[in-house]
Amino acid sequence: MRDDSGEQIGPRTEAVRRALRRVNDEAAAADLLFLEHWETARGSDIAAMLRAGQIRRANPVLAAEIHDELTRR
């Protein structure tokens, strides 16, 4: 889905879409969307790097699926 400016909104990968269907917590959903966004545009912000690392360690299979989907494109 894209907004009026053409910017992608919502999850980009099927892996995150599947995971979001199983999540009932807004904070967890925000973490999943953050991880997906971070995988698409890794920055040098240390706080973002640490957050992404924590989410990746907690969800290694999902992190790998997101990475695989994004690198196939």
C-alpha positions as CSV (number, residue, x, y, z in Angstrom):
1,M,0.0,0.0,0.0
2,R,1.2,3.5,-0.8
3,D,0.2,6.9,0.5
4,D,-0.5,10.0,-1.7
5,S,3.2,10.8,-2.0
6,G,4.0,7.3,-3.3
7,E,5.7,6.3,0.0
8,Q,5.2,2.7,1.1
9,I,3.0,2.4,4.2
10,G,2.3,-0.8,6.1
11,P,4.4,-4.0,6.0
12,R,6.4,-4.6,2.8
13,T,7.1,-8.3,3.4
14,E,4.9,-11.3,3.7
15,A,6.9,-12.4,6.7
16,V,5.9,-9.3,8.7
17,R,2.3,-9.5,7.4
18,R,2.0,-13.0,8.8
19,A,3.6,-12.0,12.1
20,L,1.3,-9.0,12.5
21,R,-1.7,-11.3,12.2
22,R,-0.5,-13.2,15.3
23,V,0.4,-10.1,17.4
24,N,-2.2,-8.5,19.8
25,D,0.2,-5.9,21.3
26,E,0.8,-2.5,19.7
27,A,4.3,-2.3,21.0
28,A,5.2,-5.7,19.5
29,A,3.6,-4.7,16.2
30,A,5.6,-1.5,16.2
31,D,8.8,-3.5,16.8
32,L,8.1,-5.7,13.8
33,L,7.5,-2.7,11.5
34,F,10.6,-1.0,12.9
35,L,12.7,-4.1,12.2
36,E,11.4,-4.4,8.6
37,H,12.0,-0.7,8.0
38,W,15.5,-0.9,9.6
39,E,16.3,-3.8,7.2
40,T,15.4,-1.7,4.2
41,A,17.4,1.4,5.3
42,R,20.1,0.6,7.9
43,G,21.3,3.8,9.5
44,S,24.2,4.6,11.7
45,D,22.1,5.6,14.7
46,I,23.4,3.5,17.6
47,A,20.0,3.5,19.4
48,A,18.3,2.1,16.2
49,M,21.1,-0.4,15.7
50,L,20.7,-1.7,19.3
51,R,16.9,-1.9,19.0
52,A,17.1,-3.8,15.8
53,G,19.7,-6.1,17.3
54,Q,17.4,-6.9,20.2
55,I,14.4,-7.6,18.0
56,R,16.5,-9.7,15.7
57,R,17.8,-11.8,18.6
58,A,14.3,-12.3,19.9
59,N,12.9,-13.2,16.5
60,P,15.8,-14.8,14.5
61,V,13.6,-16.7,12.1
62,L,11.5,-13.7,11.3
63,A,14.5,-11.5,10.9
64,A,16.0,-14.0,8.4
65,E,12.7,-14.2,6.5
66,I,12.5,-10.4,6.3
67,H,16.1,-10.2,5.1
68,D,15.6,-12.9,2.5
69,E,12.4,-11.3,1.1
70,L,14.0,-7.8,0.9
71,T,17.2,-9.0,-0.8
72,R,15.3,-11.0,-3.4
73,R,13.7,-7.8,-4.7
